[in-house]
């Protein structure tokens, strides 16, 4: 499918950005696709930007459809880091006659980028677009780990409820057959979440961390983020004083520096295939603070990607130290791997190849040194237990 049919190419004149040779701003080196670009050229890019002009299903935040070019104004003017990446920009997906048209265009685009092994950076639109991205993974037959950084779960207990920015998760959970192996939420705020939803996600063996838990030990979020195939970031997870451009912003949330650190972890991951920055509303952002913050978050993502190390215990065990922990009262030893290069940790789940043949990517679970210490103290790590239950 020619996905270029869905896009309005980037107009640098409209952005007020004028590329200059021999300059090191991102915008001077981004390859902006046009109607004449050959889609076979998608391969070889380290990341490709996809803007989405769609806000009709964004609760209290419809003007988020105007975010893509506002974010680009700041992003293109940021300077590259030491290591250079090849970055493309497909432009903005035009708002369809119906929201279904926009969802189809984004789903098809994500499937095309996944097939080309290119990381997609989605900017603009409501967070319900997360569902379209999920369908793109589904089209490729890929069972995924989805992570949301959000103050809310965006779950509606009515499976027949219309999809919007605060109900998309239920659409993913209820969809059959399921291509969702794990869901994680970072930075939820308890007063925005029904206790029954917390219990439901816990019963599904999903991972949730409150804002306070993230802030108390932000380094412990790295393994969760490293385990994700797709990260969906709702800018309302950032406190209103730091990012006012959102109709659902609140006084509490992440600081800008914390948001950038979480996103850099995503960039360092060799597993992640897609990241989305949703719900930025330029109409509520007169000084551009929010768009500027999102641009800097994307910069940190790219910086992480430029410095990532491609490693996975199942591919090269010589690069790892293997630890076997005998947990008394447990039928299986707990097997850990520590990278000799980065000191990152993984756990191997005791699942037969026959039973897990369609889920090989999920048998090795990212973890931390603290998980290893828990196992040494004869305590089964929560991460290990939840993943094991989903493979039983």
C-alpha positions as CSV (number, residue, x, y, z in Angstrom):
1,X,0.0,0.0,0.0
2,X,1.3,3.5,-0.9
3,X,1.2,5.2,2.5
4,X,2.3,8.4,1.0
5,X,-1.3,8.9,-0.1
6,X,-2.2,9.5,3.6
7,X,0.3,12.3,4.2
8,X,0.7,16.0,3.8
9,X,4.5,16.5,3.4
10,X,6.4,18.8,5.8
11,X,6.4,22.5,4.7
12,X,9.5,24.1,6.1
13,X,8.3,27.5,5.0
14,X,5.2,27.1,7.1
15,X,7.3,26.0,10.0
16,X,9.5,29.1,9.6
17,X,12.5,26.8,9.5
18,X,15.0,27.3,6.8
19,X,17.5,24.4,6.4
20,X,21.1,25.4,6.0
21,X,24.1,23.4,4.8
22,X,26.9,22.7,7.2
23,X,24.7,23.3,10.2
24,X,24.1,20.7,12.9
25,X,20.5,21.4,13.8
26,X,18.2,18.4,13.5
27,X,16.1,20.1,10.9
28,X,19.1,20.6,8.7
29,X,19.6,16.9,8.4
30,X,16.1,15.4,8.6
31,X,15.0,13.8,5.3
32,X,11.5,15.2,4.7
33,X,9.5,12.9,2.4
34,X,7.5,14.3,-0.4
35,X,4.9,12.8,-2.8
36,X,7.8,11.8,-5.1
37,X,9.7,9.8,-2.5
38,X,10.1,6.1,-3.2
39,X,8.7,4.2,-0.2
40,X,11.5,1.6,-0.6
41,X,13.7,4.3,0.7
42,X,12.2,3.8,4.2
43,X,14.8,1.1,5.0
44,X,18.0,2.4,6.5
45,X,16.5,5.1,8.7
46,X,17.2,5.0,12.4
47,X,13.8,6.7,13.1
48,X,11.0,8.3,11.1
49,X,8.6,11.0,12.4
50,X,4.9,10.6,11.8
51,X,2.6,13.5,12.5
52,X,-1.1,13.0,13.0
53,X,-3.7,15.8,12.6
54,X,-6.5,14.1,14.6
55,X,-8.1,15.3,17.8
56,X,-11.8,14.5,17.4
57,X,-11.7,11.7,20.0
58,X,-9.4,13.5,22.5
59,X,-11.5,14.3,25.6
60,X,-11.3,18.0,26.5
61,X,-8.4,18.4,24.1
62,X,-9.5,18.5,20.5
63,X,-6.9,21.1,19.4
64,X,-4.2,18.5,19.9
65,X,-4.6,17.8,16.2
66,X,-2.6,21.0,15.6
67,X,0.4,19.8,17.6
68,X,2.7,18.1,15.0
69,X,4.0,21.3,13.3
70,X,4.2,23.2,16.6
71,X,6.5,20.5,18.0
72,X,8.5,20.4,14.8
73,X,9.2,24.2,15.1
74,X,11.2,23.5,18.3
75,X,12.5,20.0,17.4
76,X,14.0,21.1,14.1
77,X,16.0,23.9,15.8
78,X,17.6,21.6,18.4
79,X,21.2,20.6,17.7
80,X,22.3,17.1,17.1
81,X,24.4,15.2,19.6
82,X,27.8,13.7,19.0
83,X,26.5,10.6,17.3
84,X,24.5,11.3,14.1
85,X,21.3,9.4,13.2
86,X,19.5,9.1,9.9
87,X,16.1,10.6,10.6
88,X,13.1,10.9,8.2
89,X,9.9,12.8,8.4
90,X,6.9,11.5,6.5
91,X,4.8,14.6,7.3
92,X,1.3,14.7,8.8
93,X,-1.4,12.2,8.3
94,X,-4.3,14.2,6.9
95,X,-7.5,14.2,9.1
96,X,-9.8,11.6,7.5
97,X,-13.4,12.2,6.6
98,X,-14.2,10.1,9.7
99,X,-11.9,9.1,12.6
100,X,-11.9,5.6,11.3
101,X,-10.2,6.9,8.2
102,X,-7.4,8.4,10.3
103,X,-7.1,5.3,12.4
104,X,-6.7,3.2,9.2
105,X,-4.1,5.5,7.8
106,X,-2.0,5.4,11.0
107,X,-2.4,1.6,11.4
108,X,-1.2,1.0,7.8
109,X,1.7,3.4,8.2
110,X,2.9,1.7,11.4
111,X,2.6,-1.8,9.8
112,X,4.7,-0.5,6.8
113,X,7.4,1.0,9.1
114,X,7.5,-2.2,11.2
115,X,8.0,-4.2,8.0
116,X,10.9,-1.9,7.1
117,X,12.4,-2.3,10.6
118,X,12.2,1.4,11.2
119,X,11.4,3.0,14.6
120,X,8.3,5.3,14.4
121,X,8.1,8.6,16.4
122,X,4.4,9.7,16.4
123,X,3.7,13.3,17.3
124,X,0.3,15.0,17.7
125,X,-3.3,13.8,18.1
126,X,-5.2,12.2,21.0
127,X,-3.9,9.2,22.9
128,X,-6.6,7.0,21.5
129,X,-4.3,6.7,18.5
130,X,-2.5,4.2,20.6
131,X,-5.1,1.7,19.5
132,X,-4.3,2.3,15.8
133,X,-0.6,1.7,16.5
134,X,-1.6,-1.6,18.3
135,X,-3.5,-2.6,15.2
136,X,-0.4,-2.0,13.1
137,X,1.5,-4.5,15.3
138,X,-1.4,-6.9,15.0
139,X,-1.3,-6.6,11.2
140,X,2.3,-7.7,11.3
141,X,1.4,-10.7,13.6
142,X,3.5,-9.3,16.5
143,X,2.5,-10.0,20.1
144,X,3.7,-6.9,22.0
145,X,4.4,-5.3,25.3
146,X,2.6,-1.9,25.5
147,X,3.6,0.7,28.0
148,X,1.8,3.9,28.8
149,X,3.2,6.9,30.7
150,X,0.0,8.5,31.9
151,X,-1.8,9.8,35.0
152,X,-4.8,7.6,34.1
153,X,-5.4,4.1,32.8
154,X,-7.8,5.2,30.1
155,X,-9.9,2.2,30.7
156,X,-13.7,1.9,30.3
157,X,-15.4,-1.1,31.9
158,X,-18.0,-1.1,29.2
159,X,-16.5,-3.1,26.3
160,X,-19.0,-1.5,23.8
161,X,-18.1,2.1,24.7
162,X,-16.9,4.3,21.9
163,X,-13.2,4.6,21.6
164,X,-11.7,7.9,22.8
165,X,-8.6,9.2,24.6
166,X,-9.8,7.9,27.9
167,X,-11.1,4.5,26.9
168,X,-8.7,3.1,24.3
169,X,-7.0,0.6,26.7
170,X,-10.3,-1.4,27.2
171,X,-10.5,-1.7,23.4
172,X,-7.1,-3.3,23.3
173,X,-7.7,-5.5,26.3
174,X,-11.1,-6.8,25.0
175,X,-9.9,-7.3,21.4
176,X,-9.8,-10.9,20.3
177,X,-7.6,-12.6,19.3
178,X,-5.2,-10.8,21.6
179,X,-1.8,-9.6,20.5
180,X,-1.1,-8.0,23.9
181,X,1.3,-9.9,26.0
182,X,1.9,-7.2,28.7
183,X,0.7,-3.8,29.5
184,X,2.5,-1.4,31.9
185,X,1.5,2.0,33.2
186,X,4.0,4.4,34.7
187,X,3.1,7.5,36.7
188,X,-0.6,6.9,37.4
189,X,-2.1,9.1,40.1
190,X,-4.4,7.2,42.4
191,X,-7.1,9.9,42.7
192,X,-7.6,9.6,38.9
193,X,-8.0,5.8,38.9
194,X,-10.9,3.7,40.0
195,X,-9.7,1.0,42.5
196,X,-11.5,-1.7,40.6
197,X,-9.3,-0.8,37.6
198,X,-6.2,-1.3,39.7
199,X,-7.5,-4.7,40.8
200,X,-8.3,-5.7,37.2
201,X,-4.9,-4.8,35.9
202,X,-3.3,-6.7,38.8
203,X,-5.4,-9.7,38.1
204,X,-4.3,-9.6,34.4
205,X,-0.6,-9.6,35.7
206,X,0.0,-6.2,34.2
207,X,2.5,-3.7,35.7
208,X,1.6,-0.4,37.3
209,X,3.7,2.1,39.1
210,X,2.3,5.2,40.9
211,X,3.9,8.6,40.3
212,X,5.4,8.5,43.8
213,X,7.0,5.1,43.2
214,X,8.5,6.3,39.9
215,X,9.9,9.4,41.5
216,X,11.2,7.5,44.5
217,X,13.5,5.3,42.4
218,X,13.3,6.3,38.7
219,X,16.1,3.9,37.8
220,X,13.9,1.0,38.5
221,X,11.6,2.0,35.6
222,X,14.4,1.3,33.1
223,X,13.8,-2.5,32.9
224,X,10.0,-2.0,32.4
225,X,10.7,0.5,29.6
226,X,13.4,-1.7,28.1
227,X,10.8,-4.5,27.9
228,X,8.3,-2.5,25.9
229,X,7.7,-2.7,22.1
230,X,5.6,0.5,22.1
231,X,5.6,3.4,24.5
232,X,2.6,5.8,24.5
233,X,3.2,9.1,26.4
234,X,0.3,11.3,27.4
235,X,1.6,14.8,28.1
236,X,-0.9,15.1,31.0
237,X,1.5,12.9,32.9
238,X,3.7,16.0,33.3
239,X,2.6,18.6,35.9
240,X,0.7,21.6,34.6
241,X,3.3,24.1,35.5
242,X,5.8,22.2,33.3
243,X,3.4,21.5,30.4
244,X,0.3,23.7,30.5
245,X,-0.7,22.8,26.9
246,X,-3.1,20.0,27.8
247,X,-6.8,20.1,28.6
248,X,-6.4,17.5,31.3
249,X,-3.3,18.8,32.9
250,X,-3.2,18.8,36.8
251,X,-1.0,20.3,39.5
252,X,0.9,17.1,40.1
253,X,2.9,15.0,37.7
254,X,6.4,14.5,36.3
255,X,8.9,17.3,36.1
256,X,10.3,17.9,32.6
257,X,13.7,16.4,33.6
258,X,12.1,13.2,34.8
259,X,10.0,12.9,31.6
260,X,13.2,13.3,29.5
261,X,15.0,10.6,31.6
262,X,12.2,8.1,31.1
263,X,12.2,8.8,27.4
264,X,15.9,8.4,27.1
265,X,15.5,4.9,28.7
266,X,13.1,4.2,25.8
267,X,15.7,5.3,23.3
268,X,18.4,3.1,24.8
269,X,16.1,0.0,24.3
270,X,17.0,-2.2,21.3
271,X,13.5,-3.8,21.5
272,X,11.3,-0.7,21.1
273,X,9.8,-0.2,17.7
274,X,7.5,2.8,18.2
275,X,7.0,5.7,20.6
276,X,4.1,8.2,20.6
277,X,3.8,11.7,22.1
278,X,0.1,12.5,22.4
279,X,-2.3,15.2,23.8
280,X,-0.2,18.3,23.3
281,X,-2.7,21.2,22.8
282,X,-1.2,24.3,21.2
283,X,-4.3,26.4,21.9
284,X,-3.5,26.0,25.7
285,X,0.2,26.6,25.1
286,X,0.6,30.3,24.2
287,X,4.3,30.4,25.0
288,X,5.1,27.0,23.5
289,X,6.3,25.5,26.7
290,X,4.6,22.1,26.1
291,X,5.6,21.8,22.5
292,X,9.2,22.7,23.4
293,X,9.3,20.1,26.2
294,X,8.0,17.4,23.8
295,X,10.7,18.4,21.3
296,X,13.3,18.0,24.0
297,X,11.9,14.6,25.0
298,X,12.2,13.5,21.4
299,X,15.8,14.8,21.4
300,X,16.5,12.6,24.5
301,X,14.9,9.6,22.7
302,X,17.1,10.1,19.7
303,X,20.2,10.6,22.0
304,X,19.4,7.3,23.7
305,X,18.9,5.6,20.3
306,X,22.3,6.9,19.2
307,X,23.9,5.4,22.2
308,X,22.0,2.1,22.5
309,X,23.8,-1.2,22.7
310,X,22.3,-4.1,20.7
311,X,22.4,-7.0,23.2
312,X,20.1,-9.8,24.1
313,X,21.0,-12.9,26.1
314,X,19.4,-15.3,23.7
315,X,21.6,-14.1,20.8
316,X,25.0,-13.9,22.4
317,X,25.5,-15.6,25.7
318,X,29.3,-15.0,25.6
319,X,28.5,-11.3,26.3
320,X,26.7,-12.2,29.5
321,X,27.4,-13.6,33.0
322,X,24.8,-16.3,33.8
323,X,23.6,-16.6,37.4
324,X,21.5,-19.6,38.6
325,X,19.6,-19.1,41.9
326,X,18.0,-22.0,43.6
327,X,14.8,-20.8,45.3
328,X,13.7,-23.2,48.0
329,X,10.1,-24.4,47.7
330,X,10.1,-23.5,44.0
331,X,10.2,-26.1,41.2
332,X,12.5,-24.2,38.9
333,X,15.8,-22.5,39.4
334,X,15.8,-18.8,38.6
335,X,18.2,-17.9,35.8
336,X,19.6,-14.4,35.4
337,X,21.9,-12.8,32.9
338,X,24.0,-9.7,33.4
339,X,25.5,-7.9,30.4
340,X,29.3,-7.6,30.5
341,X,29.0,-4.4,28.5
342,X,26.2,-2.4,30.1
343,X,25.5,-4.2,33.5
344,X,21.9,-4.6,32.5
345,X,20.0,-7.6,33.7
346,X,17.5,-10.1,32.3
347,X,15.6,-13.1,33.7
348,X,14.9,-16.3,31.7
349,X,11.5,-17.9,32.2
350,X,11.3,-21.7,32.5
351,X,9.0,-22.3,29.6
352,X,9.4,-25.1,27.0
353,X,10.1,-24.1,23.4
354,X,7.0,-25.9,22.3
355,X,4.8,-24.0,24.8
356,X,6.4,-20.7,24.1
357,X,7.2,-21.1,20.4
358,X,5.0,-18.1,19.4
359,X,6.3,-16.0,22.3
360,X,10.1,-16.5,22.1
361,X,10.6,-12.7,22.5
362,X,8.8,-12.8,25.9
363,X,10.7,-15.7,27.5
364,X,13.6,-13.3,28.4
365,X,12.4,-10.6,30.7
366,X,14.2,-7.3,31.4
367,X,14.9,-6.9,35.1
368,X,17.2,-5.1,37.6
369,X,19.9,-6.0,40.0
370,X,17.3,-5.7,42.8
371,X,15.3,-8.6,41.2
372,X,18.4,-10.7,41.4
373,X,18.9,-9.8,45.1
374,X,15.3,-10.7,45.9
375,X,15.8,-14.1,44.3
376,X,19.0,-14.6,46.4
377,X,16.9,-13.8,49.5
378,X,14.5,-16.6,48.4
379,X,11.9,-14.1,47.2
380,X,10.3,-14.5,43.8
381,X,10.5,-11.2,41.9
382,X,7.1,-9.7,41.0
383,X,8.3,-9.2,37.4
384,X,9.3,-12.9,37.1
385,X,6.0,-14.1,38.6
386,X,3.7,-11.9,36.5
387,X,5.5,-12.9,33.2
388,X,5.5,-16.6,34.2
389,X,1.7,-16.5,34.9
390,X,1.0,-15.2,31.3
391,X,3.0,-18.1,29.8
392,X,1.5,-20.8,31.9
